[in-house]
Amino acid sequence: MAELKRQPIPKDVRERVAARAGYVCQKCGGDQSCEVDHIIPWVISHDDSETNLQLLCLPCNRRKGAKVEAGRKTWFHADYFGVGA
């Protein structure tokens, strides 16, 4: 089976995500060294859609790594199947 390779996120998509976030980290509110991050890591979801992207500063993004953060509703959460948790 061929391995999927992640493509760079287009500049216009990165800009829309940053603008939506007010150009500050969505975790700590910092505005230095911010970068676009996958909410559900790409290695899990292969999803580059804007709804799966957020702006995080470098330290917050490195702490998060390739994890799904606790409390984050994902596609496998019961609410996504119409079943209240």
N, C-alpha and C positions, 0 to 999 in steps of 0.2 A: 504494500500500500504506500502511495506517495505521501510524504510528509508535507503538511501545509506550512507555508512560510508567511509570516506576518508582513504585510505591506506597510510602508509608512502611512501615517494618518495625514490626509491632505491638509495643506496649510489653511484653506478656508474653513474646514471642519474644526481644526485646532483653534482658530480665531473665534468661531462662534461659541465653542465650549468656554473659552477664556472670557468672552464678553458676557455670557450667561452667568458665569461665576463672579462677575464684577472684578475680574483680574486679581482675585485673592484666593488663597488656599481654602478649599471647602472644609478642611479639618481644623486648622488653627487660625485662619484669618490672615496669615502672613502674606506678603506680596513680593518676596524675594525668591528668585530661582524657581518659579512655578512651572509646572509641566503637566501635560494632559496625561491622565491615568485611566486605565480601564477599571470600572467599578467591579464587574465580574471579570477576573483576569482573562486575557485573551487565550491563554493556554487551556482554559476551561471552556470558554464560550465561543471563541473565534468570532466575536461580535465587536465590530468597529463602529457601530451606530452611535449617534450623538447621545442617545439615551443611556448608553453604557459607558460614557466618558465623563470625567470630572477633572477639575483643576486641583492639583496638590502641589505643595512646595516640595523641594527635593528631600528634606528630612522626613516629612510625613509619608511621601511616596516610598522611600526606602524602608521605613518601618512597616508599612503595609505589605510590601513585597507582592507575591503572587497569591495572596490570601483573599478570601471573601470576609469582610469585616462582620463582626457580631452585630446583630440587630438589623442588618441590611436584608431587605426582602429581595429574593431572587426568583428566577423563573420556576424553581422547584418548591417555593413557599406555598402553603395551602391556599392563601388568598388568590393566587394566580389560577387556581382550579375552581374558584367559586365556592370553596369550602372555608368558612370562617375559622380562624385559629382559636 
